[in-house]
Amino acid sequence: MRIIYIDVDTLRADHTTPYGYARPTTPNLQALADRGVTFDRYYCSDSPCLPSRTALTSGQFGISNGVIGHFGEAARYRLDSGHSPHPERPLLGQRLGDHGWYTAAVSMFAERHRAYHFLGNFRESIRATNQINDEDGSAINRVGLDWIRRHADEDDWYLHLTYWEPHTPYLTEPGWTEKAAASGPPPAWPEQEAIDGHQEVYGARSALDLHYSVVPRTSPTPHNAPDQIRTRADFEHLINGFDGTIMYWDQLFGELLATLDELGIAEETAIIVSADHGESFGENGSYGEHGHANEAVLRLPLVVYWPGVTDDLPDSARHCDSLLYNIDLAPTLCDLLDVPVPPGWQGESFADAVRGEQIGSREYLVLSQGAHTYQRAVRTRDHMYIRTYHPGVMKVDWEQLYDVTADPHLTHNLVEEQPALAGEMRSHLAEWWHTYAGRPGALPDPMQTTLQVGPTYYNDPVMYADHLRATGRAHLAEDLERQLSTALGATPVSWHASEQSWPAERRERMVRRFAGVAAPPATRSDELD
């Protein structure tokens, strides 16, 4: 048996064919889904990039493994002392390796995010290029397909491939955007009325600050994304760029499938396709960003093809509707491979669903965002509750409650209208927190211990408030400053923060870097992407 895990950065589930998207963006992924199982309610426990992949490969929530964000202590993986992995909480790759599997990766994720613990999953880790950012997917195929060819006659290997498409700034050629535009109508929402309302929503990657990162910038890829979102035409321009990059990735995926056929190992190779997170396109007023603990960001695609298991399933078994976490995948793989599941992992196997059987579902999930805001969400089958602990530089409500089934774009906050339901969701969040951080032996919740610094590594709130004033939005700057002063306004405390996300020298360095530059060149080495 061979296993290939396809890790597609920022692949929003409902923009793919297996999840019913109107545009034919992913015919090759659909071909895999026709032979596999599609999981309709699969969510990352922690988002975005670094927390999600850490949760996936550690089998633990970020509140336990220590990684809930992208910076400093919020991004510090809790290693065990000694000379080998702890037997109760090894990484997924370590567990597979201990039971005879050769593990390898073509990815520079570990270096891009300084996530060196990720390398512990693999005996062999390859960077396709010398860049430490969004290398083109063709480079992944060049190296990854070569690896597959060299190991085609071997058994029991696990290969992890990371593709950065369709992460911003949509670096594909204009022809892919044009292909997306010609493939069918774009999503009907947000309509112009919603876009008009979003002009008053602030934050990096909001409608008027679509490319803001440290300083205001125009689109680095104008053929794929506009400078701002003011009209439906702007939105369609942006979504065509996003969908075009998905189409480009799907073509690369088709090359991988064809290679397996050519080598004669397609029916002996399991393929898993998923993502680290999704993307907002108007939800919470955010565009082309994964900065909220909302449905658009937290829901992931997951398609599993397992030879000899999923090939002949009835159509009724090709979709699973159970509420699942990405931390469930590690125990699922162990279950399918008859590898014992470590007791320290916090996920639950859904291998029976891969086998075509009906499985139960959790009553709710608790999900986290820690890079652009500090938020946790509770997702039930119909509703989502979002609690904000730190806004970063985003315009957010401290509490949100949505009927996602009836209101999939989260346009109507029900917190005031449904107090009983809001109270029930709060209790779910509290119970989850006490389970993982409120018992003997539990380590502190990293979202709480880093709350004074917060998720401000990518944007300095002081500089952003100055930007709002400079662009005629002083009332929004004042609102941001009120949000950031709430915690200390009523009960001042004396405490020494362990670190600063924006010390003076870093602020000055970035200002100098972008001084007089409206749009830095679209490269794959921008430290802020």
Disulfide bonds with the S-S distance in Angstrom:
none
